[in-house]
Structure formats: structure tokens, C-alpha cells
Amino acid sequence: MKHIIVIPLLFIAACASQPKLVVRPAPSSGVEPVAALRYGEVVRAYYAGRSVDPNHPEMMDEQHRLYRVEASAHWDLHPGSQAMANLLNPPPDAAFAPAPTNDALIAEMNQQREATARVMQEAARLAQALDQLQRFFGELKTVAGNQALMNARLASAELRLEELAKQPESLTTPMASTTNDLPASISESLDRSKP
């Protein structure tokens, strides 16, 4: 039993010899206000006059105000020192801020403008060449049509000549006259005999 009494006394002596450990929260590191960290949502009011519901024509809505969330809350991605410096006039939304410029960026933009101008000139030149080509094809089509018509006329003329060549006797025989005129051979001989 001597040993049992000694053990609690050791614990009491051990606790008394060590200083008390107190845990306290660390001091804040200057957390920025929430307004400097996030943009609030943008809400707009719209006014609607009297209207009739198209699905229920027996119902009418009275003039009232409608609220619409135009932009939801989102984080401010600007550096913190600028936001803390001017809390009353926060920086504009980064999505709508103009792009940063430097000499390299300006040079690249000028090169892009020149390339765009060259492409536009080439496009105009190609459009002109295409227009000339279309006119040429139109003229070629007309010439081809005329050539086909001339070939058809030539073929019909050759057919007529072949038919005429097959009937030589019909060309050489004199035709009987149905008038009272003398045949041409007789009238020529009479003309020669006259003094």
C-alpha cells in the first residue's frame, strides 16, 4: 500500500513542476474585408406594364417590377495591395478591363494588321481572277454552242448535197413549161436568126 500512495504524489509533483501550457489563437494577419476579395452580384430591376398571359388569356398581370441577377458574385483577381488601398473605389472587373499593352504586343498587333491587309488584297485579286474566269467560261460556252450549231448546219448541208448528187438527171432535164412562153433554147435560136 505504500506504493499506491506514492504514485499519486508523483503525479501531483510532476504537474506542479511543469508550467501550464495555454493555447491561444494566433493574431490575425490582416484579412481583407470580403468586399475587397469578391465582387457582389449585380441585380437590375425591370419594369413590366400590364400584360396578358398568352397561355391563359383570361388572366392579366398588373404593372410590377422584375429583378434579374445580371452577374453573380465572383472573386476579385486583382492584386490585394490595390484592393486594400482603395476600398471605396474598387478596381473594375478584370473581364472588362482593357488588355495590357507593351512594345512587343503592339508590334505583333501591327504585324497581324499587315497580314490581314495582305490577305484582303489577295482575296480581292482572287475575286477579280474568278470573275474573269467566269466571263471566259461564259464566252467559251457561247462559242461551243455556236460551233455545235455550225456543225449541225454543215451536216444538213452535206446531206442536201449528197441528195442532189444522187439525182443528176433531174437537174439536167428541162422542165415542161406550163406557160405560153417559148422554151429558152428555142427563144435563143430565134434571137440569133434575126438580122
Summary of the structure (lengths in Angstrom):
residues: 195
radius of gyration: 55.5
end to end distance: 195.2
largest distance: 195.7
contacts: 316
relative contact order: 0.05
helix: 54%
strand: 12%
